[in-house]
Amino acid sequence: MPYRHLTDACFDSAIGEHGLTAAEYGDVLAETAPALARLRQAFESRTLPLLRLPEARADLEALRSLVRHYRGAFDHVVVLGTGGSSLGGQTLCALAEDGFGPRPGAPRLLFMDNIDPHTFARLLESLDLSRTGVLAISKSGTTAETHAQLSVCIAALTGAVGADGLATRLAVITEPGDNPLRRRAVLHGAPVLDHDPGIGGRFAALSLVGLLPAMIAGLDAAAVRAGAGRVLDAALAAAEPGACAPAVGAAISVALMRHRFLTVTVLMAYVDRLAHFGLWYRQLWAESLGKDGKGTTPISALGATDQHSQLQLYLDGPRDKMFTLLTLDVAGRGPRILGDLAEDPELAYLRGRRLGDLMDAEQRATADTLARNGRPVRVFHLAWLDERALGALFMHFMIETIITARLLGIDPFDQPAVEEGKQLARAYLSGETGGDEAGGGPAR
């Protein structure tokens, strides 16, 4: 397995009265057995398509031609979509594009997941549109933000290359059947790829929604699925819940919620390339579990950066948080710290060390300090970070979220409360309301 799931510091034997007792944990862990049985049944009956993605390869082969076109024809690829249509792809592509440009032979992928007019204007000003491709993603095909983004891009591309050039510069992903996004793609002669209707956006990272951008960026999509398969296989084969890491995580989370009244869960990655993973997890956890007055509030943080902005609160603020640290084996890696340190005795502890040594010390120190202060903390320690490891993390947290939802007695796959805001926004734009509700003022 690409990671070790270390949970000792969630229990009273390690952190005292603020940790779980063996009985509290054991009772909730036993409750996960029906959820695991339900997962096994869904896998066998193929009623949960997410669980069959790790073994699939034919759909990836079908993408090769489009991937070659996008990699060869464009310097930039603009990916339009929001929420689950974007976060999985962003998380994956961070492995290939770490902020300093794309891999050789790959275009730079720009994920536009918001509708800030200033940002979009600057985007279009900065691109050579003759060397730019667009990929629009919306499961339903009706997402207002994605359609607005796409209209702006189509107008800009038409002005630069003409209407006849759109078909080779645009592709969309949407579910089968008649919907506005599919109609727009057909109108312009652009390829349409099917979003599996049985896989919700926040669970779609392992589908073409996440893997097509990843393949364009130069990543090994099959390896992502292989890593996910390792976790899934282990979960399905577990003889009892304690042998299933996602079930263990779900039981700890729910037991801390019930018995220690923890209402916040913090995921803190000590790897820059996993910063987007925290955002992906935040949506997965919030939208899957925040229903019927239940759930815990997810917060994403980045170490060591947020040691200087949030750790004071975590250590000395309200005791309402569970912590999950994502750490990487970085000791001995990176540039050596030399320069003028030899002249200052106060900095002697850094002399001759590497940057990875400092990061390793800080991630271990944060975990130990949280535990010493009675804050429940678990650690996912990665020996390496690549496509397989990231696929494993995706699958772990998706299964953990599904099991947690079953423990709470809610459906992890719907999001009924989100629809109210969407409907009200449409009413504002249609002039059907004055926009005075909730202090909103007039709609603009």
VODOGU-111021 format. One record per residue (C-alpha): residue in one letter; x, y, z. Coordinates in steps of 0.02 Angstrom, whole numbers, padded with zeros to 5 digits, always signed. Layout:
<recs>
aXYZ ...
</recs>
This chain:
<recs>
m+00000+00000+00000 p+00071+00172-00043 y+00025+00242+00129 r+00023+00195+00312 h-00133+00245+00409 l-00072+00288+00585 t-00214+00313+00709 d-00142+00285+00883 a-00154+00471+00928 c-00344+00465+00915 f-00359+00359+01073 d-00352+00393+01259 s-00204+00277+01280 a-00099+00402+01182 i-00179+00574+01212 g-00279+00554+01373 e-00460+00593+01408 h-00490+00684+01243 g-00456+00526+01145 l-00574+00381+01115 t-00586+00233+01230 a-00571+00060+01156 a-00755+00028+01192 e-00815+00189+01111 y-00715+00152+00955 g-00757-00034+00951 d-00943-00005+00956 v-00940+00113+00807 l-00817+00005+00712 a-00938-00141+00727 e-01073-00031+00649 t-00968-00016+00490 a-00992-00200+00448 p-01160-00175+00360 a-01087-00030+00259 l-00942-00141+00202 a-01064-00279+00157 r-01164-00153+00058 l-01007-00100-00036 r-00967-00280-00078 q-01143-00308-00142 a-01135-00148-00246 f-00970-00205-00321 e-01035-00377-00366 s-01199-00311-00437 r-01112-00165-00526 t-01241-00045-00453 l-01108+00080-00399 p-01005+00118-00557 l-00870+00207-00455 l-00813+00039-00387 r-00782-00032-00560 l-00673+00110-00622 p-00507+00042-00552 e-00515-00110-00666 a-00572-00016-00823 r-00448+00020-00963 a-00550+00024-01125 d-00618+00197-01088 l-00440+00262-01066 e-00387+00190-01234 a-00535+00279-01315 l-00464+00445-01255 r-00292+00423-01335 s-00333+00508-01500 l-00405+00663-01417 v-00260+00669-01295 r-00134+00665-01438 h-00227+00806-01525 y-00233+00918-01372 r-00051+00885-01329 g+00008+00918-01506 a-00101+01064-01560 f-00106+01176-01407 d+00008+01272-01290 h-00136+01299-01167 v-00292+01199-01126 v-00429+01290-01031 v-00533+01169-00926 l-00706+01238-00887 g-00810+01168-00745 t-00839+01191-00561 g-00841+01082-00405 g-00824+00898-00444 s-00802+00936-00629 s-00638+01024-00590 l-00563+00978-00421 g-00514+00798-00464 g-00426+00853-00623 q-00339+00995-00532 t-00279+00875-00397 l-00210+00752-00523 c-00128+00883-00634 a-00036+00956-00484 l+00076+00803-00496 a+00131+00858-00669 e+00117+01047-00656 d+00186+01103-00488 g+00177+01289-00523 f+00331+01305-00633 g+00261+01254-00801 p+00202+01093-00883 r+00303+00938-00921 p+00398+00938-01087 g+00280+00904-01232 a+00123+00947-01134 p+00016+01104-01141 r-00016+01205-00985 l-00187+01165-00912 l-00284+01310-00840 f-00432+01258-00732 m-00562+01395-00732 d-00682+01345-00594 n-00755+01515-00554 i-00839+01658-00645 d-00746+01810-00579 p-00755+01929-00729 h-00584+02005-00696 t-00499+01835-00694 f-00582+01781-00856 a-00538+01943-00944 r-00357+01924-00893 l-00357+01743-00949 l-00413+01785-01125 e-00291+01931-01138 s-00146+01818-01091 l-00174+01676-01215 d-00128+01647-01395 l-00302+01587-01440 s-00242+01507-01601 r-00143+01386-01491 t-00277+01362-01357 g-00399+01218-01332 v-00552+01212-01220 l-00625+01066-01122 a-00796+01099-01042 i-00862+00980-00909 s-01036+00972-00832 k-01119+00810-00780 s-01296+00877-00799 g-01253+00989-00947 t-01350+01130-00866 t-01222+01209-00748 a-01245+01397-00767 e-01064+01441-00726 t-00996+01321-00855 h-01112+01384-00991 a-01066+01564-00954 q-00881+01521-00960 l-00903+01424-01122 s-00996+01567-01206 v-00853+01685-01168 c-00724+01561-01233 i-00823+01523-01391 a-00838+01708-01431 a-00652+01735-01404 l-00601+01582-01506 t-00720+01629-01648 g-00645+01802-01655 a-00470+01729-01663 v-00488+01578-01778 g-00662+01590-01852 a-00816+01484-01821 d-00746+01343-01928 g-00601+01322-01807 l-00707+01284-01655 a-00733+01099-01691 t-00549+01059-01670 r-00524+01172-01518 l-00671+01118-01410 a-00727+00958-01324 v-00858+00929-01189 i-00895+00798-01057 t-01077+00778-01007 e-01197+00637-00969 p-01291+00549-01109 g-01456+00616-01171 d-01516+00784-01229 n-01450+00930-01127 p-01392+01107-01165 l-01205+01071-01158 r-01219+00924-01277 r-01325+01028-01395 r-01196+01167-01398 a-01055+01045-01437 v-01155+00966-01578 l-01196+01138-01648 h-01010+01176-01665 g-00961+01001-01724 a-00857+00970-01568 p-00830+00797-01491 v-00939+00747-01344 l-00879+00621-01214 d-01003+00534-01100 h-01000+00569-00913 d-01063+00412-00826 p-01233+00462-00754 g-01204+00343-00609 i-01049+00436-00547 g-01076+00603-00460 g-00955+00744-00491 r-00866+00737-00323 f-00837+00550-00348 a-00779+00571-00529 a-00591+00596-00508 l-00556+00418-00568 s-00668+00437-00720 l-00628+00530-00880 v-00679+00691-00789 g-00516+00685-00692 l-00413+00571-00802 l-00432+00658-00971 p-00349+00818-00905 a-00220+00709-00818 m-00177+00618-00979 i-00162+00783-01073 a-00041+00838-00936 g+00064+00682-00965 l+00011+00574-00818 d-00016+00385-00818 a-00204+00365-00796 a-00193+00175-00783 a-00074+00195-00636 v-00197+00310-00548 r-00331+00176-00562 a-00210+00040-00511 g-00172+00132-00350 a-00358+00153-00317 g-00382-00031-00351 r-00258-00078-00215 v-00364+00011-00085 l-00529-00052-00153 d-00470-00233-00161 a-00406-00224+00018 a-00571-00151+00078 l-00677-00281-00010 a-00567-00423+00050 a-00557-00367+00232 a-00608-00510+00347 e-00670-00386+00478 p-00691-00196+00486 g-00531-00168+00583 a-00433-00233+00433 c-00510-00102+00318 a-00422+00067+00332 p-00570+00170+00266 a-00687+00085+00391 v-00564+00123+00531 g-00558+00306+00478 a-00747+00319+00469 a-00768+00239+00640 i-00643+00357+00720 s-00725+00509+00642 v-00901+00461+00694 a-00849+00404+00869 l-00760+00570+00899 m-00916+00659+00838 r-01029+00561+00954 h-00924+00549+01110 r-00808+00700+01104 f-00927+00815+01009 l-00798+00858+00876 t-00881+00957+00737 v-00730+01004+00629 t-00611+00893+00531 v-00446+00967+00472 l-00346+00890+00331 m-00169+00960+00328 a-00052+00904+00189 y+00135+00925+00209 v+00160+00915+00021 d+00133+01062-00097 r+00074+00943-00233 l-00068+00888-00119 a-00135+01063-00086 h-00273+01034-00214 f-00309+00865-00134 g-00365+00960+00021 l-00488+01060-00083 w-00552+00902-00168 y-00575+00818+00002 r-00664+00972+00070 q-00800+00960-00062 l-00814+00771-00049 w-00838+00775+00140 a-00948+00930+00150 e-01067+00891+00007 s-01083+00706+00048 l-01110+00720+00236 g-01184+00891+00272 k-01367+00841+00278 d-01511+00833+00402 g-01410+00931+00531 k-01269+00802+00525 g-01089+00801+00468 t-00929+00890+00519 t-00853+01044+00440 p-00698+01006+00334 i-00550+01125+00331 s-00401+01106+00216 a-00230+01167+00272 l-00052+01157+00204 g+00103+01122+00305 a+00222+01193+00345 t+00142+01356+00286 d-00010+01346+00399 q+00091+01310+00554 h+00116+01499+00552 s-00067+01542+00522 q-00180+01409+00598 l-00083+01300+00720 q-00108+01420+00865 l-00296+01394+00849 y-00277+01208+00827 l-00173+01188+00985 d-00249+01317+01100 g-00423+01350+01030 p-00586+01253+01050 r-00574+01065+01068 d-00691+01034+00922 k-00572+00966+00791 m-00503+00802+00725 f-00342+00813+00625 t-00281+00713+00476 l-00103+00744+00419 l-00037+00690+00249 t+00151+00670+00262 l+00284+00613+00141 d+00452+00528+00164 v+00560+00682+00125 a+00704+00666+00247 g+00871+00684+00156 r+00791+00757+00000 g+00807+00926-00082 p+00944+01058-00088 r+01067+01066+00055 i+01056+01214+00175 l+01227+01296+00172 g+01267+01479+00138 d+01314+01586+00288 l+01234+01478+00423 a+01404+01425+00488 e+01428+01601+00555 d+01272+01605+00666 p+01264+01486+00815 e+01076+01512+00834 l+01050+01430+00665 a+01175+01290+00689 y+01035+01160+00694 l+01005+01193+00509 r+01187+01179+00457 g+01216+01044+00328 r+01035+00988+00327 r+00926+00975+00173 l+00757+01059+00147 g+00676+00888+00162 d+00753+00865+00334 l+00669+01024+00394 m+00501+00975+00318 d+00514+00802+00394 a+00552+00873+00566 e+00407+00996+00555 q+00277+00870+00498 r+00327+00751+00638 a+00331+00893+00764 t+00155+00949+00718 a+00084+00773+00738 d+00172+00751+00906 t+00124+00924+00970 l-00058+00898+00927 a-00056+00731+01018 r+00032+00803+01171 n-00103+00935+01182 g-00240+00805+01179 r-00296+00840+01001 p-00349+00682+00906 v-00235+00663+00755 r-00205+00528+00627 v-00068+00522+00496 f-00065+00457+00318 h+00119+00433+00286 l+00169+00411+00104 a+00331+00327+00055 w+00318+00412-00115 l+00196+00521-00211 d+00151+00473-00388 e-00002+00423-00487 r-00025+00260-00392 a-00012+00343-00223 l-00134+00481-00270 g-00258+00353-00339 a-00246+00261-00174 l-00284+00418-00075 f-00433+00458-00187 m-00509+00287-00160 h-00474+00283+00027 f-00564+00447+00059 m-00709+00407-00056 i-00741+00241+00032 e-00715+00321+00202 t-00842+00455+00158 i-00970+00328+00096 i-00952+00223+00255 t-00964+00378+00365 a-01125+00427+00278 r-01198+00255+00309 l-01153+00271+00494 l-01244+00438+00499 g-01395+00367+00409 i-01384+00483+00258 d-01363+00465+00071 p-01184+00513+00021 f-01228+00538-00162 d-01359+00676-00163 q-01349+00863-00123 p-01527+00926-00105 a-01488+01089-00014 v-01375+01152-00154 e-01521+01166-00274 e-01607+01308-00180 g-01465+01431-00212 k-01457+01382-00396 q-01643+01412-00417 l-01635+01581-00331 a-01488+01637-00439 r-01588+01593-00595 a-01736+01690-00527 y-01626+01844-00500 l-01561+01836-00678 s-01736+01809-00747 g-01804+01959-00653 e-01928+01850-00560 t-01881+01923-00390 g-01818+02091-00330 g-01672+02010-00242 d-01713+02086-00071 e-01716+01919+00019 a-01578+01885+00146 g-01508+02060+00129 g-01461+02032-00050 g-01513+02200-00122 p-01563+02218-00303 a-01502+02085-00423 r-01369+02141-00548 
</recs>
